[in-house]
Amino acid sequence: MKIRLLIILLVVLYTANSFAQLSLYSSASYGYYQNPLYNYQELDDQLKQTYTELNFSKEFERSKLNFSYVSGLVLFNRFEDRNYYEHNLTSTYAIDFKEDHLYDENTEVDSNDSINPLLTFLFKVGGRHDKDIFKDFNNFGTSALAGYKFMISDDYYIELTNTFGYRDYTNITVLSNITDILNLQIGNKFSSTFNYGLNISGGFKYYTESIYDTSKFEVERSFTIKYTGKGKTGAKITVPSEKGILISPMENGTAQFVADIFMRTHWGKTALQTNILYRYNPNTLVRYLAQYSNTTFLTEDIYNDYFSYEGFEIRSEFTQKLFYDIEIKLDLLFQQKLFGAPALDLVGTKTADQRVDLRTFSELYISRYFNLSENLGMGVALSSGFVRNQSNDAYNDFSSYYISLSIGFGFYTEF
C-alpha cells in the first residue's frame, strides 16, 4: 500500500502543470533584556540575534509541496557562555480532493481554506547546539503530522490530525522522549468574517529510558556534614549535595487531555484571535528535572514542556494595519500551571507538595515592510515584551521585560 501511494504521488508530481515560489528572509536584532535567564536572580544583558528563513513551494493541479528551513543564533554579552544556535527543516505536502476543483495558478492549496477536503502531511527535523559548558542543552528532535480536513455541512468542517514526535537529549538521555497527540477540530468556514470552533486532543509523553545515573541525579535533596578547623574548636556544617534533582524518575510517561475553544474575527485591516483552553493530566506525577540555585538552565522549557503541568490558559492576538503600511501586533497570555512535581527552595528542599505558577505575558510588535524592488524588500521592527511568573517555587518566581530592534531583508521570486 505504501509503495502504491508513493507511485501515485510521483506520477502526480511529474505530470501536473505547476509553478514554484522561492523566498528568503534574513534579519538581525539587538535588544536589552532585563532578565534573559528567566529566573529569580533577574540579571540583565544585551542580546544580539540573527534569524534566517528559506522557503520553497511548488503548486500542482490538486496539491502543494513546501520546504522551509529556519535557523537562529542568540549571542549574549554578559553571559557569552550561553550563546546557542537552533535550526530546523520542515516539509509539508497538501492534497486537495475536490473533484470539480479547477487549476488556477492564482489560487493556493491552503489548509486555512476549509471548503475542499484536504489531506496534509508534515515532517520536521531540528536541533539545538550550545557551548561545551552548557552541552546538556543540546538536543535533536523530529516530528511527523498527518491531517485530514473536510466539510460536514455548508458551514462547518472537521479536521483530524495526529502528531508524532521524538526528542533526544544527547547528554541527559534519561529525559529523551517520544510524544503522540491526536487532535479533533470542529469549526465554521475560515472564509467567514467570524470563525469559531473547538479543539479536543489527547496525547501521551513516554520516556525512552527508565534507568538514571544515581551518581549524577537524586530524587530529593540530600545533605552531608563537613568539618572545618581542627580539634575541639573545629565546627561542622551541613552542605547540600551537588547532584541534580530528578523528580519521579521511575514515571515512564504521562498523558494529557486538552479542550480548547477558539474565536477568530477580521474586519478591514483588523484581526483578533482568542483561545481559551484547559489541560488535564490524569497522572498526578511526571518526570521532572528541578531548578534551584546554581543550576545551568536557560529556560525550563528546554526540558519541561506542557506535559509537565495542567490548568487554564487564555491567549489573545490582536493585529492592526495602520497608516503608511505600519502593522502592530499585540499578544497577551495568561497561564495557570499546576505541576506534577513539588515546589522547592533555592537549595532544592521541598517546600510544597505541588508547584503552582501563575504566568502573565504581553508582547507588542510594530513593523513596517518596504518594497525596494519587484523581488526585494526590507523590514524594520520594534518589539517589547513583559512576563511575570508568580510561583511558589523559588527559582521560578521572577519578572522580565525586554525591548529589541530588528532589521531584515527579504527576497521573493516565482518560476
Secondary structure, 3 states (H helix, E strand, C coil): CHHHHHHHHHHHHHHCCCEEEEEEEEEEEEEEECCCCCCCCCCCEEEEEEEEEEEEEEECCCEEEEEEEEEEEEEECCCHHHCEEEEEEEEEEEEECCCCCCCCCCCCCCCCCCCCCEEEEEEEEEEEEECHHHHHHCEEEEEEEEEEEEECCCCEEEEEEEEEEEEECCCCHHHCEEEEEEEEEEEECCCCCEEEEEEEEEEEEEECCCCCCCCCEECCCCEEEEEECCHHHCEEEEEECCCEEEECCCCCEEEEEEEEEEEEEEECCEEEEEEEEEEECCCCCCCEECCCCCCCCCCHHHCCCHHHEEEEEEEEEEEEECHHHEEEEEEEEEEEEEECCCEECCCCCEEECCCEEEEEEEEEEEEEEEECCCCEEEEEEEEEEEEEEEECCHHHCEEEEEEEEEEEEEEEEEC
